[in-house]
């Protein structure tokens, strides 16, 4: 075997032995993240929780259990009134939950920060959440019904990060679209 052939074989074996990703094992799937992302598992009372620190130093929080957040945006109740009607409102009326608006801003959806899509993947409904404005809101995933226990309810999974830049947001969404499912009893 020549020196060149030996060098090529060594290079290939070193290249193939490098693990470019970290794998986080959950009950029903694995989450594969880049090797330069740091995984920080925590001890939860009744769930599997932890943090993932991205290469950009953003923090993702994960929670797997019966009480995981649905990541539903909490929108305070408000009324929309056309700006041109502002003067018609009695000055003694509380307008703290009134938004005076014009044009497209008269649509309630204008005031919601998150986009939400639902996709059926591997027989589970995945709720993907991402901000309408780059860097302003939650990027994440919630799966409500991975399994069901008659006494505890639905076994759930949530993972999310706040105010991620566009590149990190896209990377996170790609990772979340590619969960590696496996049977719960497999090791």
C-alpha positions as CSV (number, residue, x, y, z in Angstrom):
1,X,0.0,0.0,0.0
2,X,1.4,3.4,-1.0
3,X,1.8,6.3,1.3
4,X,-0.9,8.2,-0.6
5,X,-3.3,5.3,-0.2
6,X,-2.5,5.0,3.5
7,X,-3.1,8.7,4.0
8,X,-6.4,8.6,2.2
9,X,-7.6,5.6,4.3
10,X,-6.5,7.4,7.5
11,X,-8.3,10.6,6.4
12,X,-11.5,8.6,5.6
13,X,-11.5,6.7,8.9
14,X,-10.9,9.9,10.9
15,X,-13.6,11.8,8.9
16,X,-16.1,9.0,9.4
17,X,-15.4,8.6,13.1
18,X,-16.1,12.3,13.8
19,X,-19.6,12.8,15.1
20,X,-20.8,16.2,13.8
21,X,-24.0,16.0,15.9
22,X,-25.2,15.6,19.4
23,X,-28.2,13.3,20.0
24,X,-30.7,13.9,22.8
25,X,-32.7,10.8,23.6
26,X,-36.4,11.4,24.5
27,X,-39.0,8.7,25.2
28,X,-40.4,8.5,21.7
29,X,-37.7,10.2,19.5
30,X,-34.2,11.5,19.4
31,X,-33.4,15.2,18.7
32,X,-30.2,15.6,16.7
33,X,-28.5,19.0,17.1
34,X,-25.1,20.3,15.9
35,X,-22.0,19.2,17.8
36,X,-21.2,22.7,18.9
37,X,-24.5,23.1,20.6
38,X,-24.3,22.5,24.4
39,X,-27.0,20.2,26.0
40,X,-27.8,21.0,29.7
41,X,-30.2,18.4,31.1
42,X,-31.9,19.4,34.4
43,X,-33.8,17.4,37.0
44,X,-37.5,17.9,36.7
45,X,-40.1,16.8,39.3
46,X,-42.3,14.9,36.9
47,X,-40.8,15.6,33.5
48,X,-37.6,15.5,31.4
49,X,-36.4,19.1,31.1
50,X,-33.3,21.0,30.1
51,X,-31.7,23.6,27.9
52,X,-29.8,23.6,24.7
53,X,-27.3,26.4,24.1
54,X,-26.9,27.1,20.3
55,X,-23.6,28.1,18.6
56,X,-25.0,31.7,18.7
57,X,-25.5,31.4,22.5
58,X,-29.3,31.4,22.2
59,X,-31.1,29.1,24.6
60,X,-33.7,26.6,23.8
61,X,-35.8,25.1,26.6
62,X,-37.2,21.6,26.3
63,X,-39.9,19.8,28.4
64,X,-41.1,16.3,27.9
65,X,-43.9,15.1,30.2
66,X,-47.6,15.4,31.2
67,X,-47.5,19.2,31.9
68,X,-45.4,20.6,29.0
69,X,-46.6,24.0,27.8
70,X,-48.7,24.2,24.6
71,X,-46.7,27.3,23.6
72,X,-50.0,29.0,22.8
73,X,-49.5,32.8,22.6
74,X,-51.2,34.6,25.4
75,X,-53.0,37.5,23.7
76,X,-54.6,40.1,26.0
77,X,-58.2,40.8,25.3
78,X,-58.6,44.0,23.4
79,X,-61.1,46.0,21.3
80,X,-60.3,47.5,17.9
81,X,-61.9,50.9,17.2
82,X,-61.2,53.0,14.1
83,X,-58.9,55.9,14.8
84,X,-61.4,58.3,13.2
85,X,-63.9,57.3,16.0
86,X,-61.6,58.1,18.9
87,X,-63.3,61.4,19.6
88,X,-66.7,59.7,19.9
89,X,-65.6,57.7,23.0
90,X,-66.8,59.2,26.3
91,X,-63.8,60.3,28.3
92,X,-65.1,58.5,31.4
93,X,-64.8,55.1,29.7
94,X,-61.7,53.0,30.4
95,X,-59.9,52.6,27.1
96,X,-56.9,50.6,28.4
97,X,-57.8,47.6,26.4
98,X,-58.7,49.6,23.3
99,X,-56.5,49.9,20.2
100,X,-57.3,52.8,17.9
101,X,-56.3,51.7,14.4
102,X,-56.5,52.3,10.7
103,X,-56.3,50.3,7.5
104,X,-54.8,46.8,7.8
105,X,-54.2,47.3,11.5
106,X,-57.9,46.9,12.0
107,X,-57.4,43.1,11.7
108,X,-56.9,41.4,15.1
109,X,-54.3,39.1,13.5
110,X,-52.1,42.1,13.1
111,X,-51.4,42.2,16.8
112,X,-50.5,38.5,17.2
113,X,-46.7,37.8,17.3
114,X,-46.7,34.1,16.4
115,X,-47.4,32.1,13.3
116,X,-48.6,28.6,14.0
117,X,-48.7,25.6,11.6
118,X,-49.8,22.1,12.3
119,X,-48.2,19.1,10.5
120,X,-48.9,15.4,10.8
121,X,-45.5,13.7,11.1
122,X,-45.1,10.0,12.0
123,X,-48.7,9.9,13.1
124,X,-48.3,12.8,15.6
125,X,-49.7,16.3,15.2
126,X,-46.7,18.7,15.4
127,X,-47.5,22.4,16.3
128,X,-44.7,24.6,14.9
129,X,-44.5,28.1,16.3
130,X,-42.4,30.9,14.7
131,X,-42.4,34.7,14.9
132,X,-44.1,36.9,12.4
133,X,-41.3,39.4,12.8
134,X,-37.8,38.1,12.7
135,X,-36.2,38.0,16.2
136,X,-39.4,38.9,18.0
137,X,-41.1,35.9,19.6
138,X,-41.0,32.2,20.1
139,X,-39.6,29.6,17.7
140,X,-40.5,26.1,18.7
141,X,-42.5,22.9,18.6
142,X,-45.3,21.3,20.7
143,X,-46.6,17.8,20.4
144,X,-49.7,17.4,22.6
145,X,-50.5,13.7,22.4
146,X,-47.5,11.5,22.1
147,X,-49.1,9.0,24.5
148,X,-52.0,9.0,26.9
149,X,-52.2,7.8,30.5
150,X,-55.8,7.6,31.9
151,X,-54.8,9.1,35.3
152,X,-52.3,11.8,34.0
153,X,-53.6,12.7,30.6
154,X,-51.6,13.3,27.5
155,X,-47.8,12.8,27.4
156,X,-46.4,16.0,25.7
157,X,-43.3,17.5,24.3
158,X,-42.3,21.2,23.9
159,X,-39.1,22.9,22.9
160,X,-38.7,26.6,22.2
161,X,-36.4,29.6,22.0
162,X,-37.1,33.3,22.3
163,X,-36.1,36.1,19.9
164,X,-33.9,33.9,17.7
165,X,-32.1,35.5,14.7
166,X,-33.3,34.3,11.3
167,X,-30.4,31.9,10.7
168,X,-30.8,30.2,14.1
169,X,-34.6,30.2,13.7
170,X,-34.4,28.3,10.3
171,X,-31.8,25.9,11.7
172,X,-34.0,25.1,14.8
173,X,-37.1,24.6,12.6
174,X,-35.2,22.3,10.3
175,X,-34.0,20.3,13.3
176,X,-37.5,20.1,14.7
177,X,-38.9,18.9,11.4
178,X,-36.5,16.0,11.5
179,X,-37.1,14.2,14.8
180,X,-35.8,10.6,14.7
181,X,-38.8,8.6,16.0
182,X,-38.3,5.2,17.7
183,X,-40.5,2.9,19.8
184,X,-40.8,4.0,23.4
185,X,-39.5,0.7,24.8
186,X,-36.4,0.6,22.5
187,X,-33.0,1.4,24.0
